[in-house]
């Protein structure tokens, strides 16, 4: 046999072997499927919802949670629309000053300096009432802050001297009553309390005092509070501002005054939203551990669901607030989504002159892969 024939014979045998090997064996033959890489898991971006002058942006510290019980942080950023070139509206303002014995000396001097600074920042169309209290209450009824009237206001402030106990409740009630006399002539009605927050006479129970502020707020008047002295009651003064939907500040030195009042006046005078609340509906399988920065004004249960309502301050154009919630979430099924909470933002839209409701549903994805949880943490929500 020549060499060419040998080669052809060998080639034929190899082809036959290849054919036989390629045939399915008796009983069926399984083949190894090709390896397909799973698509990368991408964390959902923060969600923003808006249908009025406020928008709400929600984000989770852990958009992916493990099977089992997980602690997550939910942040809700509420922001008001910008209004280019807007000027603040006239303000109907009551300044309530604590002149009790505990305010004597440096603290009362700081409070009086604060009052003088505020007078200097008012415009002729603003109306100011000055109330000062110790055991009793005295007041200068509201007048417009024209240049001539500013001199009268400053002279009245200079005549305030420390005396008596601390009847905060009477001071707040008097300020409310005097503001209500002109309330309907102004879009913005505001009370500013300057005190060390140490009640000794009249109503001294903190919850009852907070209820007075709540009544003031329900009358359409917002309440800001400024604490003075190193021993002031921070918790009580902060609660006044929180319930009163106003601003809160600690007056450490006179250099802060202009900035504190300018911010408060601007916030009061360029409002775009009022009566702002956010309600958190926590479904079955989740639990609200705590709220950070705000104290709920209402809390109830409906079956397996929990409802928590938080009051927010009035919103001026371009301002924002952040609500942070710590929740416990149960993940049950790998690959499924679990509801963390539903947020409902309610407010009076001052630009549209109507009530507005905005909803935001927050969900997490369940996974059995701990590395996916770690890789998709939201750093801003964690901070």
C-alpha positions, 0 to 999 in steps of 0.5 A: 500500500502506498503512502497516500493510501495509508494516510487516507485510511487513517483519516477515515478511521479518525472520522469514524471515531469522531462520529461515534463519539459524537453520537448520543449514548444509550439512555441519553447523554447530558451535556454541560451547559455554557457558563452564563455570567449573571447580570451585575446587581445595581442598587436603585437610585434615590427616588424623588416625588413631587406634585407641588411646591415641595419634593421628597427624595427617599434613600435607604442605607441598605437597598439590599438586605439579607434574608432574616432581620436587618436594621436599615436607615431611611432618609427623606429629604424634603425640599421647597422650590426655588423662587428667583427674585422673590422678596419676603412678605410682611411679618406679624411678629411677637417677641416674647422675652423672659425677664425672670430672676433666672435671666438677671445679668448677662442672660437678660442683657443678651435677650435685650440685645437680641430684641434691639437687633431684631427691631433694626432688621424689620421693615416699615410694613412689618408689625411687632409686638413685644411681650416680657414676663416674670411672675406677671406679663407686660406687653407693648401692643403691635405697631408697624416698624416705621423709623419713628416707631422703631425708636419707641420699640427700642425705648420700650426694650431698654425699660425691661428689667429682671423681676419675679419667677418664670411664667412661660405659659402666660407669656406664650398665651399673651403673645398669641392673643396679641398676634391674633388681633392682626392675624388676618392682615398678614400671610405670615404670623410668627412668635419668637421666644427668648428664654432659658426655659426654666419655668417656675410659676403658672404652668410648669409641666413641660408637656402642658407648656408644649401643648400651649405651643401646639395650640398657638400653632393650630391658630396659624402662628409659628413659634421659634425659640432661642435659648440663652445662658449655659444652663438653659433647658435645651430639650424644652426650647427645642420642643417649642420650635419643633411643635411650633414649626419654627426655628431653634437656636442657641444664643451664645454671643451677640455676634450671632444675632443678625444671622439668627434673625435674618434667617428666621425672618427670611424663612417666615416671609418667603413661605411656600408651604405650611402645615407640613406633616409626614406620615410613615406607614410601616407595614407588617414585617417591618418595625420603626425603631426610632426617629432621629431629630424629630419627635412624632406627634402621633403614633398608632397601629392599624392591624399589623401596620404602624402609623407615625406622623411627624410635624415639620416646620413651614418651608421657605423657598429653597429650604430643606429638611431631612427626616431620618428613620431607623427601621427593622426589616425582615427579608424572607425570599431571596430575589424578592422585594420587601416594603420598608415603609410608605411615606405620605407628605401633606401640606398646604401649598401657598403657591397654589393655595390648595392642600397637596399630598405626595406619596413615596413607597420605599422598598428593599431587595432581598438577597442571600449574598452578603457581598451584594449588601455590602457593595450597595450600601448608600454612603450618604444615607449611612452618614 
